[in-house]
Amino acid sequence: MPLPPQAQDWMNRAEIDYIGPFVKAWAAFNGWYRHASGEEQERVMLNWVKDQPNAVRRGVLPLLRDDNETADALALQQAVSDLQRNLDAIHLEVMRKGVRERVSLRTVCISPRHFNNERREHRRHEFVARRVAGGEIEIVITSQQTGVIRFTHIQPQYDPAALYSLPAFLQLSNDQRTVLRELYDSCNPRPMRDLLRDGAPPMQIAAVEFQCTPEDLLAGLIETIYAMRNALLHGEVEPDSSVLKCYEPAYRIVMIFLGVVG
């Protein structure tokens, strides 16, 4: 027998909303790494947590070893597994500088960087991708014999799809297109990684198998949960139960971070 409307309404209200606890837990974590790192820029602080010796790395990395069967390790690994399975069940997206990115450990940038200026010589041609005045990106192919520009394009930001669909790009030789792709791809300020298929020896984390190192998984967790935090602050999270469900394991993970520094 189905529940009467009033009972159904009360059951719906009984569901725990982890948004508030998650925001408070991240605020505490933010306060810790801001103080411990001694840095001023958020990006530099996050990189410090991921890459430099600190309490989170010392405390969390041992818990991510798949041979660690302590209660703390099992709790963290279950939360990581739950987070990725919940994110897999939906397609949570955020906008970053006009580019749509999926929030997932399957598509995570664990090493954000500045756009790399690149130059390459190939078969008497110079291939260049560089930042120019105003922050735009200029891509040029020049003949080293004659100085004639074979290809030129300026775009406001790194955008491979726009570049590779240009008629002028498609008119280049196969060899030139290959070299330009390699050059331009190496400039990527946000190279994405799939930590479940990253080529490292398999690492079983509860119900999910990862192919990455514990260090990369920790970095991926920090970047993924930081993106989830930003999605909340920027109003990109819909009040959908399947989306909100992702914040429960994220909350548990951040609380474990706080536990190892406390």
N, C-alpha and C positions, 0 to 999 in steps of 0.2 A: 504494500500500500504506500503510495507516495506521501511525502510530508505535506501537511496543509501549508498554505502560503505563509502564515505567520511563523510556523516552525522553520520553514525553509529560509526565511529572512533571518531568523536568529542564528541558524547554522552558518549562513554566509558571513554574518558579522563575527562569528566565533573564530574564523580563520585569522591566524597571526600575520600581521603585516610587518615584515622585517626591514622596511625602508627606513623607519626612524632609527632602530638599533644599528643598521648598517651605516647611516650617515654619522651617527655619534661615534661608532667604532673607528671609522675612517678619520674623523676629526682628531681623535686621540692618537692614531697612527701618524697623521700629518704633524701633529704637535711634537711627537717623538723625533721623526726624521728631520724636521726643521731644526730642532735644537741639537740633535746629535751630529748632524752633518756640518753645521756651521755655515751652510751655503745660503744664498739669497734667492736663487731662481729655482722654481719648482722642478723643471726638467733636470737640472744639475743635482738636486736633492734625490730624485728618483733614481738617477744613474748611480749615485753614491750608494744607495741601499742595495742596488742590484750587483754592483761591481767591486765595491771596496770592503775591506774587513769591517764588520759591524755585528751587533748582537743578533739581528735577524738572520743574516747568513750563517752565523755560528750555530744558532738554535734551530733553524728551519731545514737547512740542507740535510742534516742527518735524518730528519723525519721523512724526507722524500726518497730515501733509499728503499727499494722494494724488498730488501731483506730485513728491514727494521719492523719488528712486530710488537713494539711497545704500544701501550694504550694511546700515548700522544701521537705516535706515528700513524696508527690506524685511524685516529680521529681526523687528522689532517688529510690523509690520503682519501678517506671517504668523502670529505668535503670537496676536495679537488675533483674527484670522480663525479660527484653530484653536480658541481658547477658546470663541468663540460657537457655532461649528459643533458642538463637543462638548457644550456645554450645550443646544443645540437638540435633540440626539439623545436626550436624557433629560429628566426633569422633576425636577430637584434642588430640594427644598423645605427651608426652615428655619422654625422657629417664633420669632416675635419678639413678646414680650409677649402671648402667646396667639393671635397672628394668624399664619396660614400664608402665607409669601411664597415665590415662585419665585425662584431665583437665576439671573438672566439679564440681558443687556443689553437684552432686550426688555421687561423689567419691573424697572426699577431706579429707586430714589429717589436722585437725585443732590443733592437739597437737603433733607435732613431738618430739621425745625423743631419748635418747640413748638406745641402746639395753639393756634390763633388764636381769641381771643374775638371774636365777630362780632355786629353789630346792624344791622338793616335795617328801614326803614319802608316799608310798601306798602299802599295803599288803606285807610288809617286803622287799620292793624294794625302792631304792633311784633313783629318776629321776632328772637329772641336765642338764641345758643348760647354757653355760657360754662363755664369751670371753676368749681366750687364747693368748699366745704370738703371735705377728704378726697380731692380730686383727681378727683371724679366730674364728668361732663359733664351740664349741664342745658340742655334745649331747650324754649323757651317761645314761644307766640304769644299776644299779648294785644291785645284791642280797645282802641284809644286813645280811643274815645268813652265806653265804659262801664267799662273796667278789667276786664272779664270775661276770664278765661283761656280761650282757645279750644283750646289744645293744650299739654300739658306732658309731659315725659319725662326721666328721669334714667338714665344708663347709666355703667358703670364706666370705659369707654374709648371712643375713637372707633370707631364700628361702623355704617357706613351701612346694611348689609344688615338689621341688627336694627331700625334706626329706620324704614326704608322699608317693612318688613313689618308694622308695628304696625297693628291695626285702627283705632286713633284717627287715625293718619296717613292711611290709605286713605279715611277718612270726610271729610277736608278737601276743599275744592274743588280742581279742577285747577290753578287759578291759585295757590292757597296752597301746594299740594304743590310746584309748580315753584319758587316763591320759597324755600321752606324747603330744597329740595334744593340750590339754588344757594348759599344761605347756608352750609349744613352742609358741602358739598363744599369750600368755600373755607377751612374750618377744618382740613382734612386735614393731619396732622403728617407724613405720608409720601406726598406725591403721586408717583405712579409715572409713569415715562417709558418709551416704546419708542424707543430710539435708532436703530433700523432704520427707523422710520416716524415721525419726529419733525417732519417738515415742512421741514427745512432742505435746501439744495441737496445732491444726492447726493454722497457721498464714498466712493470705492472703496477698501476696505482689504483687499488680497489678494482672496480669493474672495467677500467679503461686502460688500454695499453698505449703508452707513449713511446716514441722513438727519439728521445732527446736526453741530454744530461740533466741531473738535478739542478744544476746552476741555470740552465736555460729554462727549465720549468718554473723555477722561482721567479726569474725575470719575466716570463710570460704571464705568470699569475699577477704580478705587480702591475704590468701594463694593462692586462685585461680588466682587473678590478678598478684600476684608475680610470679606464675608459667608461666603465659602468658608473662610477662616481660622477664623471663629467656629464654623462647622459642625463643623470638626474638633475644636476645643477642647470643644465642648458634646456631643460624641458623636453628632452627627446624620448622620454620613457612614457609609454602609454599605460594607463591603469588596467592592464590586462593581466589576468591571473598567471598566465604562462610566463609573462615577462617578469612580474613581481617575484615569481618562484625562484628566479635566478639569484635574487639578492639574499636568500636565506643561507646557502652555502658560502656565498661571498662574505657575508657577515661572520660566519664561523671561521673562515680562513683568516680574516683580519684580526679576530679575537685571539687566534693562535699566534699571529705575529706579535700582538701586544703581550701575550703571555710569556714569550721568550725574552722580551726586553724588560719586563717588569720584575 
